[in-house]
Amino acid sequence: MRRQIQEEEEEAPRVVRPREIHRDEVRRLLQDGAQLVEVLPDKEYEEDHLPGALNLPLRRLETDARQILDPARPVIVYCWDSA
């Protein structure tokens, strides 16, 4: 039983705390396969978003992220608010 628990703990996803990153690091992460997520509502996403960005509105982030995002790849979350 102890070995099974240890194996399950080793398989747990790594949690990384959010932090601000700059444009050059965004580019590097995207080149390395990171997922780019825009968190504004659908209508605002349709008006303008970065190329390749996924639309995952903030209200749905917690409930839908596991279904949409690949847990093995880094995630860059941004909010393009021109207001």
MOGICOR-V861540 format. One record per backbone hydrogen bond with DSSP energy under -0.5 kcal/mol. CO is the residue of the C=O (numbers start at 1). NH is the residue of the N-H. E is the energy in kcal/mol with one decimal. If there is no record, write none. Layout:
CO|NH|E + CO|NH|E
This chain:
1|5|-2.1 + 2|6|-2.2 + 3|7|-2.5 + 4|8|-2.2 + 5|9|-2.2 + 6|10|-1.9 + 7|11|-1.2 + 8|12|-0.5 + 9|12|-0.9 + 14|16|-0.5 + 22|25|-0.8 + 22|26|-2.1 + 23|27|-2.5 + 24|28|-2.2 + 25|29|-2.8 + 26|30|-2.6 + 27|31|-2.3 + 28|32|-1.5 + 29|34|-2.5 + 30|33|-1.6 + 35|37|-0.6 + 35|76|-3.6 + 36|54|-3.3 + 37|78|-2.9 + 38|56|-2.5 + 39|58|-2.9 + 41|45|-2.2 + 42|46|-2.5 + 43|47|-1.4 + 44|48|-1.7 + 50|53|-2.0 + 54|38|-3.1 + 54|56|-0.7 + 57|60|-2.0 + 57|61|-1.0 + 58|61|-0.7 + 58|62|-0.5 + 60|64|-3.0 + 61|65|-1.8 + 64|67|-0.9 + 64|68|-1.7 + 65|69|-3.0 + 69|71|-0.7 + 70|73|-1.8 + 74|35|-2.9 + 75|77|-0.6 + 76|37|-3.4 + 78|39|-2.0 + 79|81|-1.3 + 80|82|-0.7
